[in-house]
Every structure is written in C-alpha cells, then in structure tokens.
Amino acid sequence: MAIENASMYEITSGGGTITVDVTQPIPDFIGLYSSTTFSLAGDWSLEFSATPPAGTKIVVGIQLQSVTLNFHTIEIFGNHLSQTQMRIGGGCFEIHYLGGTSIWVNVPAPSQNETLGGGAINDDSLPLSKLTGMTSAQIILADGSNVAQAVTMSGDATIDASGALAIGSGKVTNTHLAGSIARTKLASGTADRVLTNNGAGAYTELAQLTAKLGGLGVDNSGATGFVTFNAGTASVNAFTDTNHVNVSFETGYVGDFKVKMGFAGTVTSAYAFLTKTIGAVDAVITIKNNAGTTMGSITFTASDAKGTAQTVAISANNTFSAGDVLTFTTSGGSTTGEALVSYSFTRNS
C-alpha cells in the first residue's frame, strides 16, 4: 500500500498520550521511535480522539532503542505491547478498524485480554496492579496442587491490608519462649515487693511475705527489737526483762555492787526486798549508769524488818549499751541489813 499521509512520534521516558484527531485526515502510517535508551517512568499511549470511520487502515511502525517498561505500559489504540514485541530494531503492525472493532494484521500486538505464557512476560515487566482475583488483606499461596491461590491468612496469626501481622491471643506458649525472655522485658511492678503465686496459682505481688511463705507478714523496716509471735501472727518488739542483784549494808560489805550488761537497753524500774532487817539508821540503795550518774534510788527506813519491799520508777540517765556496768551503791543501815534488788529493763539488742 502506498503511504500518502504519515505522522512520527517520539516515545520518551516520561510517558504521555498521543491523540489522533478523527475529525482530520487520519494518517495511513504512524511511526513511533525513541532516540535514547531508558526505562519508562510513566505509561505511554497512542489513541483516537473518538471512534474512527469504519474501514480505517493504519500501519504502525516501531523503531525503538533499548526501552524497559519498568512496570509501565505502551498502548497502541487500546492494545499493549509486551517487552519483546516492542521490536527493538524495528517492525510494522497494521490495524484495520471495522465498525467498532480493531483488527491487527501482520504479527499483531497482544490485546489486553489475551492470555500470555510465562515465557512471554519479561522480567520486571508485569506490574502488580495487573493481578486480579484478590480481595483486601489476602496473600498469594500455592495450594496442595502447587497452584497459586489468593487466600486469607488465618490461624495463630492474621494480616491486614497494610501488611501488619497480628498474633492471636494465647497463641504464644511456653514452648515458643523457653529460655528466651529477659527480665527487662517483663512489665515493672511496685518497688520493693515480692512476686509470688496467690491461692489461685496466679502471679501476684506482696509487700511482705506471710508466715506460710517463710516471712513474717509485717514491715520491719522501721522496727527495733525481737520477733515475737501471738497465735501465729508475727511482730517485732523490744523484750522487757528483769535481772537481780544481792546488796548488803553489813560492816565490811556496804558500798558498790556492780552488774555488767551484755546487751543494750533501758532501765525502767527497780524493786528491793529486804532479806535481813535494817539497823537503826535509814538504808539507801543508789542506782547508777555506766558513767556513775544516778538514775534512781530506793530508801528503807531504820529498823525495817526482813520482807519489807520498796520500788522506784526510773526514767532519767537510764540507757545502757552492751558492755556497760550498772552500779548499786548501798549506804546507811547502821552496819546491818541485806536486800535483793530486782531491776527491770527493756532490751533493744
């Protein structure tokens, strides 16, 4: 066929659209070419402005350098060229337009609905947008017959349309985590508390361990003294106790009687009981701390009989430390008389 009207168009990397105006004389030859080697950055198409007259015949000649589709398309009057069918080095296709149907003659380019074998699709030439038959959040997976299928992920984990994977509740078991969890990954609890199991076997926190768990069940951080139990309930308190010392007002024995303390504490009171009658003069027992300072005294009246008792409350100069010496000094009594002194104290160590 003789060429009477021809048009030439350059295909460039940016893509674009060339429109053939059917209201003007339609060229019987259209040449497409590229002057450089590139990868398409956008779709490119050649199309009619409207339905062309029946009987329209056009020869499309293609002369391209090395052009990579790069997931884009080159479309000629509604038909896409594949990577191989762009005919590097040149080629001509002829199209006849008959009553709304385009017919390609002479090695036609594949239409959009034509099935292609895998060998006809070049590497990196098929955009994902061309895949169909899938719904939101599905993935492609080979079935039991090794055929790719669109499936919805299920079971222990699911995936959404953004690709976010979610592990189902209760799906991570001890087998998955054995020996792999650092303590820093556990959520922080309350400071200075003990982690244990409650009556239902669930983890719980305790401020103090109960006696059943080997503790006392009380906060002893500010306590001073000794652990005591009352009906199984533990507490910390100071011990109150009493020691005894014999003193004398007899000639040759009257004077200082000393007791060394093996622990710390506070003297709270003293009680004296005559074990021998006092003479004709009042008798005094003076109680002193380790420094020799008086903390209290007990006085018996002259001639008080055996069995007479006196007591005194002590509240001053009355603390002592382990190793301190308490002194009980006797005076008076007219050279006769003896007593047993009981002194009470609170023990702190």
Stockholm file with secondary structure:
# STOCKHOLM 1.0

chainA/1-349         MAIENASMYEITSGGGTITVDVTQPIPDFIGLYSSTTFSLAGDWSLEFSATPPAGTKIVVGIQLQSVTLNFHTIEIFGNHLSQTQMRIGGGCFEIHYLGGTSIWVNVPAPSQNETLGGGAINDDSLPLSKLTGMTSAQIILADGSNVAQAVTMSGDATIDASGALAIGSGKVTNTHLAGSIARTKLASGTADRVLTNNGAGAYTELAQLTAKLGGLGVDNSGATGFVTFNAGTASVNAFTDTNHVNVSFETGYVGDFKVKMGFAGTVTSAYAFLTKTIGAVDAVITIKNNAGTTMGSITFTASDAKGTAQTVAISANNTFSAGDVLTFTTSGGSTTGEALVSYSFTRNS
#=GR chainA/1-349 SS CCCCSEEEEECCTTCEEEEECTTSCCCSEEEEECSSCEECSSCEEEEESSCCCTTEEEEEEEEBCSEECTTCCEEETTEEECSGGGCBTCEEEEEEEETTEEEEESSCCCCTTCCCCGGGSCTTCSCGGGCCSCCTTEEEEECTTSCEEEEECCTTEEECTTCCEEECTTCSCHHHHTTTCCGGGSCCCCTTCEEEECTTSCEEEESSCCGGGTSCSSCCTTCCSEEEEETTEEEEECEEEEEEEEEECSTTTCSEEEEECSSCEEEEEEEEEEEECCCSSCEEEEEECTTSCEEEEEEECTTCCTTCEEEEECCSSCEECTTCEEEEEEEEGGGCCEEEEEEEEEECC
#=GC SS_cons         CCCCSEEEEECCTTCEEEEECTTSCCCSEEEEECSSCEECSSCEEEEESSCCCTTEEEEEEEEBCSEECTTCCEEETTEEECSGGGCBTCEEEEEEEETTEEEEESSCCCCTTCCCCGGGSCTTCSCGGGCCSCCTTEEEEECTTSCEEEEECCTTEEECTTCCEEECTTCSCHHHHTTTCCGGGSCCCCTTCEEEECTTSCEEEESSCCGGGTSCSSCCTTCCSEEEEETTEEEEECEEEEEEEEEECSTTTCSEEEEECSSCEEEEEEEEEEEECCCSSCEEEEEECTTSCEEEEEEECTTCCTTCEEEEECCSSCEECTTCEEEEEEEEGGGCCEEEEEEEEEECC
//
